[in-house]
Amino acid sequence: MDLYVYIFLIAFIATVFRSTFGFGEALIAVPLLSLFLSIEIAVPLTVLMSIIVALTIVIQDRKQIYFSSVKWLVFFAALGIPFGLLILFYGNEFYVKIALGILIILYSLYTLFGKNTFYLKTDNKFWLFICGFLSGAFGGAYGINGPPLVVYGNMRRWDAQYFRATLQAYFLPANLLGLLGYIYKGMVTALVVEYFLYSLIVIFPAIFLGRYFNKKLKGRSFYKYVYSALILIGLILIVSTVVKSIL
């Protein structure tokens, strides 16, 4: 099959997932793209796709963004990024990723089947710090920003549309900063830009399809799907880490 067809399929699936749930496309796109492209191409390509998805959703649904939450999550995430870089440079990638994948799965199972009634009626600086800092740390280490944000959105009982839109307002500046780093490192090559421009053919339809699915998810049932998606992401993280260590 032609390489561009693979890129189209992966970009479409990852974008539908991201547009439906608000997060998670990197853990789908990067491992799959890495089967056909070098990691130096797959990562900046995924970041470019993520930026266009976030920007489109922010423009579409800006009235459904909790900007007061976003500003603190971004601020505390910035504090967590250096800690994440320390993990990246000095931690054991295999054990940290396996442990993180297991933690994501166990917490998701607990939330799905436990009787946790704790929630926040208003923004809470302590939990904004915890979730924002962990998002920055996990993102700085391995690009896994989403799970701590899911925890905060769940505690705040954000509905599906506000959850999706608010996360994009967080991811947009975070991804732009990441892109600047990749440009500085010379990773945004002409080939990466070419693949990205071709992927736009499927990205925009996928964004709108995901938006349609998101609007169908109502009330607490949305978080059942979200935590089911997190279990999938945890499994992907574990499997991809094990496969990478074998190869």
C-alpha positions as CSV (number, residue, x, y, z in Angstrom):
1,M,0.0,0.0,0.0
2,D,1.2,3.5,-0.8
3,L,2.9,5.4,2.1
4,Y,0.5,8.3,1.7
5,V,-2.5,6.0,2.2
6,Y,-1.0,4.8,5.5
7,I,-0.4,8.4,6.6
8,F,-4.0,9.3,5.6
9,L,-5.5,6.3,7.6
10,I,-3.4,7.0,10.7
11,A,-4.0,10.7,10.6
12,F,-7.8,10.2,10.2
13,I,-8.1,7.6,13.1
14,A,-5.9,9.6,15.5
15,T,-7.8,12.9,14.7
16,V,-11.2,11.4,15.1
17,F,-10.1,10.0,18.5
18,R,-8.7,13.4,19.5
19,S,-11.6,15.4,18.3
20,T,-14.1,13.1,20.0
21,F,-12.4,12.8,23.4
22,G,-10.1,15.9,23.4
23,F,-6.8,14.1,23.8
24,G,-4.8,11.0,23.0
25,E,-3.9,11.3,19.3
26,A,-0.1,11.3,19.9
27,L,-0.1,7.9,21.6
28,I,-2.0,6.5,18.6
29,A,-0.3,8.4,15.8
30,V,3.4,8.3,16.8
31,P,3.7,4.5,17.3
32,L,1.7,3.8,14.1
33,L,3.6,6.4,12.0
34,S,6.9,5.0,13.4
35,L,6.2,1.7,11.6
36,F,6.6,3.5,8.3
37,L,8.5,6.7,9.1
38,S,11.5,7.5,11.3
39,I,10.7,8.8,14.8
40,E,12.3,12.1,13.8
41,I,9.6,12.5,11.2
42,A,6.7,10.9,13.1
43,V,6.9,13.1,16.2
44,P,7.0,16.6,14.5
45,L,4.4,15.5,12.0
46,T,2.1,14.5,14.9
47,V,2.7,17.8,16.6
48,L,1.8,19.7,13.5
49,M,-1.4,17.7,13.2
50,S,-2.2,18.3,16.8
51,I,-1.8,22.1,16.4
52,I,-4.2,22.3,13.5
53,V,-6.8,20.1,15.4
54,A,-6.5,22.3,18.6
55,L,-6.6,25.5,16.6
56,T,-9.7,24.5,14.7
57,I,-11.6,23.4,17.8
58,V,-10.6,26.5,19.7
59,I,-12.0,28.7,16.9
60,Q,-15.1,26.5,16.6
61,D,-16.0,26.2,20.3
62,R,-14.3,29.1,22.0
63,K,-17.5,29.8,24.0
64,Q,-17.2,26.4,25.6
65,I,-13.7,26.9,27.0
66,Y,-13.0,27.4,30.7
67,F,-10.2,30.0,30.3
68,S,-9.8,30.5,34.0
69,S,-8.9,26.8,34.4
70,V,-6.7,26.8,31.3
71,K,-4.5,29.6,32.4
72,W,-3.6,27.9,35.7
73,L,-3.2,24.5,34.1
74,V,-0.8,25.9,31.5
75,F,1.1,27.9,34.2
76,F,1.5,24.8,36.5
77,A,2.3,22.6,33.5
78,A,5.2,24.9,32.6
79,L,6.6,24.3,36.1
80,G,6.3,20.6,35.6
81,I,8.1,20.4,32.2
82,P,11.6,20.8,33.6
83,F,10.9,17.9,36.0
84,G,9.7,15.8,33.1
85,L,12.9,16.6,31.2
86,L,14.9,15.3,34.1
87,I,12.9,12.1,33.9
88,L,13.5,11.9,30.2
89,F,17.3,12.4,30.5
90,Y,18.0,10.4,33.7
91,G,15.1,8.0,34.2
92,N,14.8,4.5,32.8
93,E,12.4,4.9,29.9
94,F,11.3,1.3,29.8
95,Y,10.3,1.1,33.5
96,V,8.9,4.6,33.7
97,K,6.6,4.0,30.7
98,I,5.5,0.6,31.9
99,A,4.7,2.0,35.3
100,L,2.9,4.9,33.9
101,G,0.8,2.7,31.6
102,I,-0.1,0.4,34.5
103,L,-1.0,3.5,36.7
104,I,-3.2,4.9,33.9
105,I,-5.0,1.5,33.6
106,L,-5.5,1.0,37.3
107,Y,-6.8,4.5,38.0
108,S,-9.2,4.3,35.0
109,L,-10.5,0.9,36.2
110,Y,-10.9,2.3,39.7
111,T,-12.8,5.4,38.4
112,L,-15.0,3.2,36.1
113,F,-16.0,0.6,38.7
114,G,-15.4,2.4,42.1
115,K,-17.8,4.5,44.1
116,N,-15.8,7.8,44.0
117,T,-18.1,10.7,44.6
118,F,-15.5,13.4,45.1
119,Y,-15.9,16.4,42.9
120,L,-15.0,20.1,42.8
121,K,-17.8,22.7,42.5
122,T,-15.3,25.4,41.6
123,D,-11.7,25.6,40.5
124,N,-9.3,24.5,43.2
125,K,-5.7,25.8,43.1
126,F,-4.3,22.7,44.8
127,W,-5.8,20.3,42.3
128,L,-5.0,22.7,39.4
129,F,-1.4,22.5,40.6
130,I,-1.3,18.7,41.0
131,C,-3.0,18.0,37.6
132,G,-1.2,20.8,35.7
133,F,2.2,19.9,37.1
134,L,1.8,16.2,36.4
135,S,0.6,17.0,32.9
136,G,3.6,19.1,32.2
137,A,5.9,16.5,33.7
138,F,4.5,13.6,31.8
139,G,4.3,15.7,28.7
140,G,7.9,16.9,29.0
141,A,9.1,13.4,29.5
142,Y,7.1,11.4,27.0
143,G,4.4,13.6,25.5
144,I,1.7,12.1,27.7
145,N,-0.2,15.3,28.8
146,G,-3.7,14.0,28.7
147,P,-4.4,11.7,31.7
148,P,-3.9,14.3,34.5
149,L,-6.2,16.7,32.6
150,V,-8.8,14.0,32.4
151,V,-8.7,13.6,36.1
152,Y,-9.2,17.4,36.7
153,G,-12.0,17.6,34.1
154,N,-13.7,14.6,35.8
155,M,-13.4,16.2,39.3
156,R,-14.9,19.4,37.9
157,R,-17.7,17.5,36.2
158,W,-17.1,19.3,32.8
159,D,-19.5,18.0,30.2
160,A,-18.2,16.5,27.0
161,Q,-18.3,19.7,24.9
162,Y,-16.6,21.9,27.5
163,F,-14.1,19.2,28.3
164,R,-13.1,18.8,24.7
165,A,-12.8,22.6,24.0
166,T,-11.0,23.4,27.2
167,L,-8.3,20.8,26.6
168,Q,-7.6,22.2,23.2
169,A,-7.0,25.6,24.7
170,Y,-4.4,24.0,26.9
171,F,-2.8,21.9,24.1
172,L,-2.6,24.7,21.6
173,P,0.1,26.8,23.4
174,A,1.8,23.6,24.7
175,N,2.1,22.2,21.2
176,L,3.3,25.5,19.7
177,L,6.1,25.6,22.2
178,G,7.0,22.0,21.3
179,L,7.0,22.9,17.6
180,L,9.4,25.7,18.2
181,G,11.7,23.3,19.9
182,Y,11.5,20.9,16.9
183,I,12.1,23.8,14.5
184,Y,15.2,24.8,16.5
185,K,16.5,21.2,16.4
186,G,15.9,21.1,12.6
187,M,13.3,18.4,12.8
188,V,10.6,20.2,10.8
189,T,12.0,19.4,7.4
190,A,10.5,19.9,4.0
191,L,9.4,16.2,4.0
192,V,7.6,16.6,7.3
193,V,5.7,19.7,6.0
194,E,4.8,17.8,2.8
195,Y,3.3,14.9,4.7
196,F,1.5,17.3,7.0
197,L,0.0,19.2,4.0
198,Y,-1.2,16.0,2.5
199,S,-2.7,14.8,5.8
200,L,-4.9,17.9,5.9
201,I,-7.0,16.2,3.3
202,V,-8.3,13.8,6.0
203,I,-7.7,15.9,9.2
204,F,-10.5,18.4,8.6
205,P,-13.2,15.8,7.9
206,A,-12.0,13.9,10.9
207,I,-12.2,16.9,13.2
208,F,-15.9,17.4,12.2
209,L,-16.7,13.7,12.5
210,G,-15.1,13.7,16.0
211,R,-17.1,16.8,16.9
212,Y,-20.3,15.0,15.9
213,F,-19.4,12.0,18.0
214,N,-18.5,14.3,21.0
215,K,-21.9,16.0,20.9
216,K,-23.6,12.5,21.1
217,L,-21.8,11.9,24.4
218,K,-23.9,13.2,27.3
219,G,-23.5,13.5,31.0
220,R,-21.5,11.0,33.1
221,S,-21.5,8.5,30.3
222,F,-18.9,10.6,28.5
223,Y,-16.4,9.9,31.2
224,K,-17.0,6.1,30.9
225,Y,-15.9,6.4,27.3
226,V,-13.0,8.7,28.3
227,Y,-11.6,6.3,30.9
228,S,-12.2,3.4,28.5
229,A,-10.1,5.3,26.1
230,L,-7.4,5.9,28.8
231,I,-7.3,2.1,29.3
232,L,-6.6,1.7,25.6
233,I,-3.9,4.4,25.8
234,G,-2.3,2.7,28.8
235,L,-2.2,-0.6,26.9
236,I,-0.8,1.0,23.8
237,L,1.9,2.7,25.9
238,I,2.9,-0.7,27.5
239,V,2.8,-2.7,24.3
240,S,4.7,-0.1,22.3
241,T,7.3,0.2,25.0
242,V,7.8,-3.6,25.2
243,V,8.0,-3.9,21.4
244,K,10.5,-1.1,21.2
245,S,12.7,-2.7,23.8
246,I,12.6,-6.0,21.8
247,L,13.4,-4.4,18.5
